[in-house]
Amino acid sequence: MPIYEYRCPSCHHLFEELVRSASGGDSVKCPKCGKSRVERRLSVFSAREASPKPSSHAPMGGGCCHCCDPHGSCGLS
């Protein structure tokens, strides 16, 4: 069941509504003023990872910081 964002053109109230079907949005009313003429808005969201994962290419115990060679002899430094 998707959650849609709506705006009431009468009182300018922004709200979200859980809609059970695609045509279920036809019966949505503004919770502030009760008007049934509301506008569905485009929802924009972003997902973000909670914590970054360590790189598998990070040097362990020293190195030149450009490769995984602990002696730093790769010539990239």
Backbone bond lengths (Angstrom), bond angles and torsions (degrees), N, CA, C in turn:
res aa  C-N    CA-C-N  psi(-1)  N-CA   C-N-CA  omega(-1)  CA-C   N-CA-C  phi
1 M - - - 1.444 - - 1.529 108.69 -
2 P 1.291 117.82 117.32 1.467 119.90 -178.42 1.527 112.27 -79.78
3 I 1.323 114.69 153.04 1.452 122.08 172.67 1.520 106.75 -102.63
4 Y 1.323 116.63 125.21 1.456 121.71 179.52 1.519 109.93 -109.43
5 E 1.315 115.74 151.41 1.460 122.03 174.60 1.517 107.84 -98.43
6 Y 1.328 115.73 139.61 1.464 121.92 -179.56 1.517 109.76 -131.59
7 R 1.326 114.37 158.98 1.472 122.47 174.56 1.515 107.42 -134.77
8 C 1.310 115.61 133.80 1.459 120.86 177.71 1.526 107.95 -91.48
9 P 1.335 118.46 119.77 1.466 119.92 179.78 1.530 112.60 -70.09
10 S 1.317 118.46 -19.20 1.473 121.46 -179.38 1.528 111.97 -76.50
11 C 1.336 116.68 -50.71 1.472 119.90 -176.55 1.523 113.04 -112.21
12 H 1.339 117.83 -0.84 1.470 124.75 177.39 1.529 113.22 65.43
13 H 1.311 117.20 21.46 1.469 122.11 179.34 1.526 109.54 -76.74
14 L 1.343 116.73 133.19 1.466 122.86 175.71 1.520 107.51 -101.02
15 F 1.328 116.94 133.29 1.458 120.28 179.65 1.515 110.61 -153.07
16 E 1.339 115.58 165.57 1.461 122.43 178.17 1.518 108.45 -114.54
17 E 1.321 115.73 150.20 1.462 120.88 -179.57 1.524 109.17 -141.66
18 L 1.316 116.24 134.01 1.457 122.56 174.86 1.522 107.32 -82.22
19 V 1.340 117.31 118.17 1.461 121.94 -175.00 1.522 108.96 -112.25
20 R 1.319 116.39 126.62 1.462 121.35 -175.25 1.526 113.86 -76.63
21 S 1.319 119.38 -27.10 1.461 121.70 179.72 1.524 109.42 -144.50
22 A 1.343 116.35 169.36 1.467 120.72 -179.01 1.524 111.40 -61.74
23 S 1.322 117.77 -36.14 1.466 120.66 179.55 1.524 112.30 -88.33
24 G 1.338 117.35 -3.17 1.457 121.04 -179.44 1.511 113.58 -68.42
25 G 1.316 117.61 -19.47 1.454 121.64 178.20 1.513 113.54 -69.32
26 D 1.332 117.52 -13.08 1.462 121.33 179.82 1.523 112.02 -68.47
27 S 1.330 117.84 -23.51 1.464 121.22 -176.13 1.533 112.52 -101.81
28 V 1.336 118.47 11.76 1.458 121.93 -178.31 1.526 109.75 -75.30
29 K 1.329 115.49 133.92 1.463 121.71 177.49 1.520 109.27 -121.24
30 C 1.307 115.75 151.30 1.453 121.17 177.72 1.531 108.86 -66.99
31 P 1.339 118.19 126.91 1.463 120.17 -179.88 1.530 113.20 -71.92
32 K 1.323 117.51 -15.91 1.464 120.62 -178.37 1.524 112.57 -88.14
33 C 1.353 116.58 -48.66 1.468 118.99 -175.84 1.526 113.29 -112.87
34 G 1.335 118.20 -11.44 1.458 121.76 176.83 1.519 115.78 84.03
35 K 1.331 118.31 1.69 1.469 121.05 179.72 1.526 109.95 -69.21
36 S 1.323 115.86 143.87 1.465 120.02 -178.86 1.525 112.38 -93.75
37 R 1.308 118.34 -5.89 1.469 121.24 177.75 1.529 108.23 -91.84
38 V 1.338 116.11 97.47 1.467 122.00 179.45 1.519 108.96 -124.76
39 E 1.311 115.41 157.70 1.470 121.31 -179.33 1.520 109.31 -109.89
40 R 1.322 116.62 129.89 1.463 120.36 174.88 1.519 108.06 -78.42
41 R 1.314 115.65 133.47 1.467 120.78 -178.51 1.516 110.30 -106.07
42 L 1.305 115.67 156.87 1.451 121.99 176.69 1.520 108.80 -74.30
43 S 1.310 116.89 122.47 1.462 121.31 178.48 1.509 109.10 -88.04
44 V 1.305 115.86 132.20 1.455 121.65 177.91 1.520 107.00 -122.11
45 F 1.303 116.19 128.62 1.455 120.02 -179.91 1.506 109.19 -140.21
46 S 1.315 115.26 165.15 1.454 119.84 174.07 1.519 107.95 -139.69
47 A 1.297 114.94 147.85 1.450 120.75 178.05 1.513 108.24 -110.58
48 R 1.307 115.98 141.82 1.447 120.25 -177.89 1.513 109.07 -138.63
49 E 1.294 115.83 140.36 1.456 121.06 178.91 1.527 108.89 -70.35
50 A 1.312 117.51 138.93 1.461 122.29 -176.20 1.518 112.55 -63.67
51 S 1.306 117.80 -45.17 1.461 120.50 178.90 1.518 108.59 -140.54
52 P 1.318 116.83 139.79 1.467 118.97 -178.43 1.524 111.20 -67.87
53 K 1.312 115.06 144.14 1.460 120.77 177.29 1.528 108.37 -85.74
54 P 1.314 117.50 142.25 1.462 118.59 178.02 1.526 110.39 -66.67
55 S 1.304 115.08 144.78 1.451 120.81 179.98 1.523 110.01 -70.67
56 S 1.319 116.39 139.34 1.459 119.87 178.24 1.521 111.25 -76.75
57 H 1.335 117.27 -8.82 1.459 121.33 -179.12 1.527 112.47 -103.20
58 A 1.316 118.00 9.13 1.456 120.77 -179.77 1.524 109.28 -70.99
59 P 1.321 117.95 138.13 1.456 119.94 179.97 1.528 110.92 -68.22
60 M 1.309 115.81 141.31 1.456 121.88 -179.93 1.523 108.46 -104.96
61 G 1.305 116.92 122.55 1.456 120.95 173.50 1.515 114.19 67.58
62 G 1.293 119.12 44.56 1.457 121.52 177.91 1.517 111.07 108.71
63 G 1.297 116.71 -145.47 1.451 120.89 -177.45 1.513 110.63 94.35
64 C 1.298 115.49 -178.86 1.461 120.15 -174.67 1.525 113.19 -90.34
65 C 1.312 118.20 0.15 1.468 123.79 -178.84 1.530 112.59 72.70
66 H 1.302 118.59 5.22 1.465 122.25 176.79 1.524 111.66 -118.16
67 C 1.307 116.60 -15.59 1.457 120.27 179.85 1.527 109.11 -144.13
68 C 1.289 117.27 -176.44 1.464 121.47 -179.96 1.523 113.10 -99.65
69 D 1.307 116.98 8.12 1.458 120.30 178.91 1.528 109.38 -76.62
70 P 1.322 119.68 115.45 1.472 121.32 -177.25 1.520 113.69 -63.84
71 H 1.324 117.67 -16.80 1.467 120.64 179.15 1.510 112.09 -91.57
72 G 1.325 118.32 -11.08 1.454 121.71 178.43 1.504 113.96 69.54
73 S 1.328 117.38 28.72 1.462 120.54 -174.47 1.521 112.82 -97.91
74 C 1.319 117.77 22.52 1.462 119.06 -176.02 1.524 113.00 -80.98
75 G 1.336 117.96 -17.79 1.447 121.00 -178.96 1.525 113.67 87.03
76 L 1.339 117.80 5.80 1.471 120.87 179.70 1.515 113.01 -89.31
77 S 1.338 118.48 -8.19 1.463 118.59 -175.80 1.497 113.41 -80.51
